[in-house]
Amino acid sequence: MIGERLAEVRKDHGHTQSALAARLGVSLPTVRAWEQEKSSPSHEMLVAVCRLYGVSADYLLGLTDQDPAYAEKRRRTQLTAEERAAVRDYENYLRWKRKK
């Protein structure tokens, strides 16, 4: 499960296997082995991947089928910059309104 999800998250961020390997300080064959389920990342590497991509370990490990924070992040990246700004403005308005 981790290999499939790691590949999905990596691709969502537009990274190649080589880019991920460089960011984590591991070899390209290591990342390939993870994604092909031939090996698994160490605990430290799993934490590094989670931090890099803002995804939960539970999601990567297949313990949950959804990571709400990551799903929200994916939805927002599909918006234009103008739409993201409008969402931020509306969120700020709602916070302001609640404080009144």
N, C-alpha and C positions, 0 to 999 in steps of 0.2 A: 504493500500500500504506500509506503513512504516514497518509493521511487517514482511512482505515477504522480503523486501529489507534489513532490519536489519539482518534477519536470513542469507540471502545470503552473506552479507558482513562479518558477524561474522564467518561463515563457511569458507569463502575464506581465512581468517586469521588463521584458525585452532583452533579457540576458541570454547569452550563449553558455554552453557548458564551460567553455574556456574562461569566460568572464566570471562565472561563479567560482570556479577553481581559484582564479587569481584573487578574488575578494576574500576567500576563506583561507588562502595560503596552502592549498592542497593541489595535488596534480590533477590534470584532466582525466586520466584513467580512474582516479578515485571517484570523481563526480559521475563519470559514466557507470561505474560499478554500482553506485548508490541508485541511480535512476533505472538500472537494469535489474535491480533487486539481487545483485550478486554479493553485496555487502551492505552494511548499514553505517550511517555516520555515528561517530562517538557522541557521547552525551554533550561534550563541549561543542562539537560541530553542529549538533542539532540545535543547541541554544543559539549559536551564531547565525544559523539559517533563519531561525524564528525572529531574531532581532533584525536581521538584514531585510527580511521581507514583511515584517509585521504580521506574522501568522502564528497561530498557536501550535504547540507541540502536539496537542491532542488531535488537531486536524491532520497534521503531517503524518502522525502515527496511525491514523485511521480509527482513533477512539471515538471520534465524532464526525458526522458527515457534513457539518457546517461549522464555520468559524465566523460568527456574526461580525466581528470587527473587520476581518478580511473581506467578507462579502460586501460590506458597506464600502470599503476602500475600492473594491473592483467596480462597484456601481458608480462611484464618484469619478473614477478615471475615464468612464465612458462619456461623461459630460464634457462640454466645451469649457474653456476657461471662463467664458462669460456666464455660463450656467452655474459653474462652481462658485463664482463670486456671488451670484444671486442667492444660492443656497446659504452661503456664509452670512450674507446680509440678513436673510430671513431668520436664521438661527440667532443672530445677535439681537434682532428685533424682538424675538420671543423671550430671550433672556431679560432684555430691558423691560418688556411688558410685565413679566413675572415679578420683577423687583418693585414695580409701582404700587 
